[in-house]
């Protein structure tokens, strides 16, 4: 077995016209280790905070030498180059290591102490904790997968102290954070050619870049400019302003033309905006046919024409699967070689609706076939846009063969399949939404949070709506489409009226609102729930200009649309751990109530001159507002005085305690919601 490690301290690329960030402390190279299949250390380097090989402890590396240009090399006993380091007066280092074929079971790892810093980045998770230090043990492969809602898995992490880690395409990467056995108090990047990665005849490859900037904001901005990218445009403004009404959570797959018409009628009768109606699961003759089931929708074109005359645009749910009983479509795709096969040649897999095959988007012919069939369905039936589901690599038969990802030292297997699927979906118009992503930050399309459950907390409940928003925005996906208000009511869960209202409030200053569960289904105090829902739907619409301005800023320089509150002051120790508040642009702060039964909450305001959106009272940050009153009809929110979010007065929102009756009613609704939840469990 032959191995070598190349570590190059590369010159950092700066934004034109900007000044180079200065390092306030030396770059931490961390510990790099190569072990064989039995765990024996073959080579190890501990760079510590000195950042120079000459001062580092090395195991298995001998005969170190340096030339006059600052290039330093170490050699292994076999005589092969093992380690190179070029010292430059900058703040990034790029490491590349390779273990040549014959090293089965070899693992390369690079570990960094979490230290006193807070860490951010990675991808979607269940539970969705933020910052990452709150995980006791988070260890998994960095591939998109259905498990734990890992629809986004981008290998980028950064800290409140300005440390940054970026893993380049081609590394068969696992991450381990605070694992008591593998990474206690550390974040470890691990390269290993085991499932879900395939073996590589070219050897085990690992390439990553570490940088040290002044703070989290600088680190993120540097990553956007040099590694992540930023969206090239933003989604449809009407989709931003007015709600998307989906059939899914309310009806699941029990839909037909009559139900869709009745749904549209109710939306208008209760005084909500006729905006975008999304027809979800069970409109096809069979999954994958892309042909309308005439028994359920006798005349889809007439239906969409009628809905459009009422003011609705009509979008429709779709996916990359072909059910095994959809024989004509399946045979066509198979004959063209457009299906993903496993290493034995089998194309059968499973998804949430049963046995199926899945289209191979790494093949350009399959992409065109998929696009053309959707375009035809769109034109024939008057469909305005698509909700594209799935896209994670775990839906493919394992291990997928994916011949169009050639075996290479830097092959991006299997995640390239997700990237190609999302890029294909993005070819449709600005109403498009996807739910998976991998190195696709530049696409100007909504990325939807994967389905949320109808519960409280960060275990895929209401709290995770906020932490997922922060997570997506801090790995370069600012065009976030939150999941449906109240969650999906899976597995017998019930979204109580309290949970529904608090969910809508949390959603108010996010980029868009999706309803499926509806306020008029809460028979007790229905009128009040409807009015509260109208209030916050209108508040969202009134601030569309602020949302769009934030999106334009994201297009310009990658600034998150909904940043964590430390964005305003990345040195603020209280702000860097705050996981229940978020910003809209750089001018508005939302602090939703996320705990069941709560009618007050503490609100932290970072640096700035703040105005209470409910009362018009002014505050100078940083400051903490203890026990801010928040009965059920009240969302705590604040804006910067004189900013784009300052619309005069209190933004058209009444004071939170304008009448005693509202406070009393809010308490009665909370009690009623608790009773409904209790009864549902029995």
C-alpha positions, 0 to 999 in steps of 0.5 A, a space after each residue: 500500500 502506498 500513501 501520501 499527503 499533500 497539504 498546501 497553504 493556498 493564497 486566498 481569493 478576495 472579492 474585487 475591491 475588498 480588503 483582505 480579512 486579517 487573522 486575529 489568531 493563527 490558523 488551526 490545522 487540527 489533527 490529520 490521521 491515516 489509519 489502516 483497516 485494523 486501526 493502526 496509525 500509518 501517518 499522523 500530523 498534529 499542526 496545532 495552532 502553530 500552523 507550520 510543519 516544522 513545529 508540528 508533531 509527525 508520526 510515520 513522516 520522516 526526512 522533512 525538508 524545506 526549500 527557499 520558497 517556503 515549500 516543505 515536504 516530508 517523506 515516508 519510509 517507502 520514499 513516496 512524498 507524504 506531506 507538503 506545506 507551502 507557507 504564504 502570508 494568508 489565512 487558508 490552507 488546502 489539504 489533499 491526501 491519497 491512499 493508492 489502491 490496495 488500502 482497503 479499510 484505510 481511513 483518513 480523518 481530520 479533526 478540529 476541536 470545537 473549543 469555546 466557539 459555536 459551530 454552524 453548517 452541514 445540512 438538514 437533520 432530525 432533530 435540527 439543533 443549532 448551533 451544532 455544539 448542542 448535539 451530543 453525537 452527530 455522525 453520518 455520511 454526507 450524502 443526501 438521504 431520506 433518513 433524518 430529513 437529510 435532503 440538504 448535505 453540503 460539506 461546509 462548516 464554520 464557527 463563531 471564531 471565524 474558522 471555516 471548513 470546506 470539503 471539495 467534491 470527490 471526498 467519500 465524506 463522513 462527519 462526526 461531531 461530539 461523538 463520545 468514541 470518535 470525536 469527543 469535543 471535536 468536529 471530524 471530517 472522515 474519508 472512507 470508501 464504504 457504503 453509501 460510497 463505492 470502492 475506488 480503483 483510483 484510491 482513497 481521496 480527501 481534499 478540504 480547505 481550512 480558513 481562519 477569519 475574524 468571525 462567523 460573518 466574515 467566514 460565511 461571506 468568504 465561503 460564499 464568494 469562493 466556495 458556495 456561490 449565491 443564487 442568480 435570481 429569486 422566485 416568483 413574487 406572487 408566490 412570495 406574497 400570497 399563500 400556497 394552498 396545498 391539498 396534501 396535509 388536509 386530504 393526503 391522497 384522497 383528492 379529485 376534481 370535486 375536492 379541489 374545487 371545494 377547497 378553492 371555494 372555501 379559500 375564497 369564502 373565508 376571505 383569503 387570497 386566491 393565489 396558488 393552489 397546489 394539487 398534490 399526490 394522486 392525480 396520475 394514472 400510475 406514479 410516473 406516467 405523467 398522465 392525468 387520472 380521468 376517473 379523478 380529474 375528468 377534465 383537468 384543463 377545464 379545472 385549471 381554466 376555471 381556477 385561473 378565472 378565480 385568480 388561482 395559479 395551479 401547480 402540481 406535485 411530481 417526483 422522479 419515480 416510476 411505479 413498477 405497475 406503470 408498465 408502459 412508462 417503465 418499459 420506455 425508460 428501461 429501454 432507453 437506459 434511463 433508470 438507475 441500476 445497482 451494481 448487479 444491474 437491478 433497477 427496482 427500489 422502494 419509495 414511500 408509495 411502494 415498489 418503483 424504479 427511479 430516473 438516472 439524472 446523471 444521464 443527459 438523455 434522461 434529463 431531456 426525457 423527464 423535462 419533455 414529459 413534464 412540459 407536455 403534461 403542463 401544456 395539455 392541462 394548463 399547469 402553471 408550475 411544479 412541486 418536485 419531491 424527493 431527489 435524495 440518493 437513498 431512494 436509488 437502488 443501493 449501491 447505485 451504479 451511476 456509470 455517468 459518474 466515471 471512476 476517478 480520484 475526485 469522483 462526486 459519487 453518489 451526490 452528483 445524482 442529487 445535483 443533476 436532479 435539482 438542476 433539471 427541475 430548476 429548468 422550469 419556471 420561477 414557481 418551481 420548488 424542490 426539497 433536496 439540494 447539493 452544491 446548488 446554491 446558485 439556482 434561483 428556486 425555492 428549496 422546501 423544508 422536508 415534511 415537518 411533524 405536527 408537534 412542538 420542539 426541535 425533533 421535526 416540530 415547530 422549533 425545528 421550523 426556525 432552526 432549519 431556516 437558520 441551518 439552510 440560510 447558513 449553508 447558502 440556501 436563502 430561498 427557503 420555502 417553509 413546510 406547511 403551517 401546522 405540519 403534516 399530521 402524520 401518524 395520528 398527530 393533531 395540530 391543535 389551534 394553538 400549534 397552528 397559530 404559533 406555526 403561522 406566526 413563526 412563518 410570517 417573516 419567512 420567504 413564503 407561507 404554505 397552507 394545507 391545514 386550514 384555520 376554518 377547520 378549528 370548529 371551536 373559536 373558528 372565527 377567532 382562529 380565522 381572523 388571527 390567521 388573516 392578520 398574520 397572512 396580511 402582515 406577511 404580504 405587507 412586508 413582501 417588499 422587505 422579503 424581496 429586498 432581502 432576496 435581491 441582496 442574497 443575489 448580489 452578495 449572498 447575504 442570508 434572507 433570514 440570517 441568525 441574529 448574530 449577523 448584526 454583531 458577530 461578536 455578541 456572545 448572547 446572539 451566537 447561541 440564539 436559536 429561537 429568533 431570526 432576522 429578515 434581511 438586516 432590518 427586522 427581527 422575529 421572536 416567535 413563541 415556540 413553547 406549548 402553553 406559553 403566553 410570554 417569552 424573553 426576547 434578545 435584541 442585538 445591537 441596533 435601534 429597535 422599534 417594537 412592531 406591536 407597541 411602537 416602543 423603542 429599545 437600544 440593543 443589545 438588551 433582553 426583554 424579559 417576559 415579553 407579553 405574547 398571548 395567542 394573537 401576538 407575535 413578538 417582532 421588531 424593526 430597525 428604526 429608519 430601515 426599509 422595515 420601518 413603515 411608520 407606526 407599528 407596521 399596521 399591527 395592534 398592540 399585543 394587549 389592546 383588550 383584555 378580552 383577547 388575552 382571555 380568549 387566547 388562554 381559553 384557546 390554549 386550554 382547548 388545544 391542550 384538551 384536543 391533543 389529550 383526547 387525540 392520544 386516547 
